[in-house]
Every structure is written in C-alpha cells, then in structure tokens.
Amino acid sequence: MNASMDHGFGRPGFAVIPVLDLRGGRVVRARRGERSSYAPIATPLAKGSAPDAVARGLCDAWPATILYVADLDAIIDGAAPDLAALRAIAHACPGVALWVDAGFGEPVGVDAFLATGLGRPVIGSESQTEAGLAARLGDRIVLSLDTRGTERLGPQALHDDPSLWPPEVIAMTLAQVGAGRGPDLAALAALRARAPACRLYAAGGVRGPDDLKALRAAGIAGALVASALHDGTLSRADAADLA
C-alpha cells in the first residue's frame, strides 16, 4: 500500500512510531520542547539532516508502519505545510503512513492537506482556538493533547472532555521530549481511565525497550520515539519482543 493512500489508522498491537521534527527543510533534534534551540540533527542513522535520508534511517532502524512528522515552521510560524519534505519522506519509506502535525487549526486547512494524499493530519491542542475541531473531524485525524510540565496547552475543554476526542489520541508531554526521563505513566493511566475506548499513544521520554514494555503493560496503544532510535538504545532487534 502506498503511504500517500494510507492515513495510518492505528492497528491492533503496540505501535512504535518514529518521529521527525522539521524546521527550515531539515530534520532537527528535539530537546525538552525548547523549539527555539532545536538544531539540525546529527545521527548515525543518516548522512546529514535531509528529511528523506533521516526518514530512511529511521525505517531501517525500526520496522515502522507509521512515521510522525512535526512541521515546526507550520506549528510555530503559521507557514504552509512543507509538502516537498513530506513527499520526500513518503518516497523514502514506501508503504509507511505519515501522521503530520502542521499546526492545523481550521477545517479548511485540514481538508486541503487531506486532498494532497500525503498523510493523516494531527490536530495539536496547542494550535486550537476552540475545542470542537477534533470532534467534528472524527477518525480522519489524530488528536494530540499537548502539555508542557503542568501547563495544558490549548483550550482547557479539549483536555477536560473526552467526548471531544477522536478514536486515537496522543499524549504529547513536550517537557519530556528528548529529556531521557521516561514516560509519565501515572498521567497516561489517568488519561486512559477517562477514555478507555480511545487508542492512546505516549509521546515524550521513551528511553528504550523497558519503557515500551511498561507502556504496553499499562494498556497504551503505542509510543512516539526519536531519541532512543538515534542514540541506539532502541533498535530493530528489540521489535520482536513487542510483536
């Protein structure tokens, strides 16, 4: 199946979803959600920081069926989605679906992106001015509930009311990203208890296979991972234990 035709709906089992953060047409290294300090990535998985090269390296490092792409120029500056970079990533990893956060805050932007066939939009709570967009779009999108420390980003109603959530939800703990502290299992358990029918994905803090096993044991549907793959604490050899 061509990645451009597959929206990347969650599948049974535990999903490990490699992450690419884009800034200025390059892949950058995420550190604790401090986006102004993100620099082009240096990784043993690829030569340079071109999106297609890093995507190919991630797919070689893990048998991924989905890649998550955060377009930071779109999220931070309101730029249009970097379609050229997304096409390059899709071409580099055929058969792998893309989940794309490009600061979507209006239905027209989501519809325009869906029309490109490049992936499934991620609706980040930090990019919302009102709480209802994710509910209106349903399973066409993935919702990311964004937090930084104790601060819940975006409309509070979106965090408080599970009836506004689509079937798949990412718990994006920005302060944990690239920090090597491990996922916040207590917070994830609380979210899952509020919406047990949702498939909940953890984002931020995964250090290696033990964290993935703990998340799976807690009923989490999957995890977004970057640093552990680039640093080599998680590799394709670990995938069999999570099958």
C-alpha positions in Angstrom: 0.0 0.0 0.0 1.4 3.4 -0.9 2.0 5.7 2.0 0.2 8.5 0.3 -3.0 6.5 0.2 -2.8 5.1 3.8 -4.0 7.5 6.5 -2.2 5.4 9.1 -5.0 4.2 11.3 -3.9 2.5 14.5 -3.6 -1.2 14.2 -4.0 -4.0 16.8 -0.9 -4.4 19.0 1.6 -1.9 20.2 2.8 0.6 17.7 6.3 2.3 17.8 6.1 5.4 15.7 9.4 7.1 14.8 9.3 10.9 14.9 10.8 13.6 12.6 10.8 17.3 13.6 11.2 19.6 10.5 12.5 23.1 10.6 13.7 25.0 7.6 13.5 22.0 5.4 15.8 19.9 7.7 15.3 17.4 10.4 16.1 18.9 13.8 16.9 17.3 17.2 14.1 17.8 19.8 15.2 18.7 23.4 12.6 19.2 26.2 10.2 21.0 23.9 12.6 24.1 23.7 11.9 24.5 20.0 13.9 27.7 19.5 17.1 25.8 20.4 16.5 22.8 18.0 19.4 22.3 15.7 19.8 20.2 12.6 20.2 16.6 13.7 23.4 14.7 13.7 22.6 11.0 13.8 24.3 7.7 13.0 21.2 6.7 11.1 21.8 9.1 8.2 24.3 11.3 6.4 23.1 14.8 7.1 19.7 16.1 8.1 17.7 15.9 4.9 14.2 14.6 5.6 14.4 11.7 3.2 17.7 10.5 4.5 16.7 10.6 8.1 13.3 9.0 7.4 15.1 6.2 5.6 17.4 5.7 8.5 14.6 5.6 11.0 12.8 3.0 8.9 16.0 0.9 8.7 16.3 1.2 12.5 12.8 0.1 13.2 10.1 -1.8 11.3 7.7 1.2 11.4 4.3 1.3 9.7 3.7 4.9 10.7 6.0 8.0 10.9 5.0 11.1 12.8 6.2 14.4 11.3 6.0 17.7 13.2 6.3 20.6 10.8 7.7 23.2 13.2 7.6 26.1 10.7 3.9 25.5 10.4 3.3 25.0 14.1 5.3 27.9 15.3 5.2 30.4 12.4 1.9 29.5 10.7 3.7 28.6 7.5 2.1 26.3 4.9 2.9 22.6 5.4 6.2 21.6 3.9 4.8 19.4 1.1 8.2 18.9 -0.6 9.7 17.5 2.6 6.6 15.3 3.2 6.8 13.9 -0.4 10.5 13.2 0.1 9.8 11.3 3.3 6.9 9.3 1.7 9.2 8.4 -1.3 12.0 7.3 1.1 9.7 5.0 3.1 7.2 3.4 0.7 4.3 1.7 2.4 4.8 3.7 5.6 1.9 6.1 6.5 2.5 9.6 7.8 0.9 11.4 10.7 1.5 15.1 10.2 1.2 17.9 12.7 1.4 21.2 10.7 -0.4 23.5 13.1 -3.8 22.7 11.8 -6.4 24.9 13.5 -9.2 25.3 10.8 -11.2 22.7 8.8 -10.2 24.3 5.5 -6.5 23.6 6.3 -7.2 20.0 7.2 -9.3 19.4 4.1 -6.6 20.9 1.9 -4.0 18.7 3.5 -6.1 15.6 3.2 -6.6 16.4 -0.5 -2.8 16.1 -1.0 -2.9 12.4 0.0 0.3 12.8 1.9 -0.9 11.6 5.3 -3.2 11.9 8.2 -3.5 15.2 10.0 -2.6 15.5 13.7 -4.7 18.2 15.4 -2.5 19.6 18.2 -4.3 21.1 21.1 -1.7 23.9 21.2 -2.8 25.1 17.8 -6.5 25.2 18.6 -8.6 28.3 19.4 -11.8 26.4 20.1 -12.4 22.9 21.3 -14.6 21.3 18.7 -12.5 20.7 15.6 -11.2 17.3 16.5 -14.7 16.0 17.3 -16.0 17.3 14.0 -13.3 15.6 12.0 -13.5 12.3 13.9 -11.4 9.4 12.7 -10.0 11.3 9.8 -7.5 12.8 12.2 -5.4 12.1 15.3 -5.7 14.4 18.4 -2.6 15.5 20.2 -3.2 16.6 23.8 -0.2 18.9 24.3 1.3 19.7 27.7 4.4 21.4 28.9 5.1 20.5 32.5 1.9 21.1 34.4 0.6 23.5 31.7 -2.1 22.1 29.4 -1.8 23.8 26.0 -4.8 24.9 24.1 -8.5 25.0 25.1 -9.0 23.5 28.5 -12.3 22.0 27.4 -10.4 19.9 24.9 -8.3 18.4 27.7 -11.2 18.0 30.1 -13.9 16.5 27.9 -13.2 13.0 26.4 -16.4 13.3 24.3 -14.4 15.8 22.1 -11.7 13.2 21.4 -11.4 11.1 18.2 -10.7 7.4 18.5 -6.9 8.0 18.5 -5.2 10.4 20.9 -1.5 11.3 21.5 -0.5 12.4 25.0 2.3 14.9 24.0 4.4 15.7 27.0 6.7 18.3 25.5 9.0 18.7 28.5 9.8 15.0 28.3 10.7 15.1 24.7 14.4 14.3 24.3 14.9 14.5 28.0 15.5 10.8 28.7 13.4 10.8 31.8 11.0 8.1 30.9 7.3 8.4 30.1 4.8 9.8 32.6 3.0 6.5 33.3 0.7 8.0 36.0 -0.5 10.7 33.7 -1.1 8.3 30.9 -3.0 5.9 33.2 -5.3 8.8 34.2 -6.0 9.7 30.6 -6.7 6.2 29.6 -9.1 5.7 32.6 -11.1 8.7 31.3 -11.4 7.4 27.8 -10.9 3.6 27.8 -12.2 3.2 24.3 -9.6 5.5 22.8 -6.3 4.3 21.5 -3.8 6.3 23.5 -0.2 7.0 22.3 2.6 8.2 24.5 4.9 10.9 23.2 8.0 12.0 25.2 10.6 10.3 27.4 10.9 6.8 25.9 14.5 5.6 26.7 14.5 2.1 25.4 12.7 -1.3 25.3 11.9 -1.4 29.0 9.8 1.8 28.7 8.0 0.4 25.7 7.1 -2.8 27.6 5.9 -0.7 30.6 3.6 1.3 28.3 2.3 -1.8 26.6 1.6 -3.4 30.0 -0.3 -0.2 31.0 -2.7 -0.6 28.0 -1.1 2.2 26.0 -1.6 1.7 22.2 1.9 2.8 21.2 4.6 5.4 21.6 6.2 8.1 19.5 10.0 7.7 19.6 13.0 9.6 18.3 16.0 10.0 20.6 16.1 6.3 21.6 16.4 5.3 18.0 19.1 8.0 17.1 21.0 7.1 20.3 20.8 3.4 19.7 19.1 2.4 22.9 16.2 1.1 20.8 16.8 -0.8 17.6 15.2 -3.3 15.2 16.4 -6.2 17.3 14.0 -5.1 20.1 11.0 -5.2 17.8 10.4 -8.9 18.2 9.8 -8.5 21.9 6.9 -6.1 21.2 5.2 -8.1 18.4 
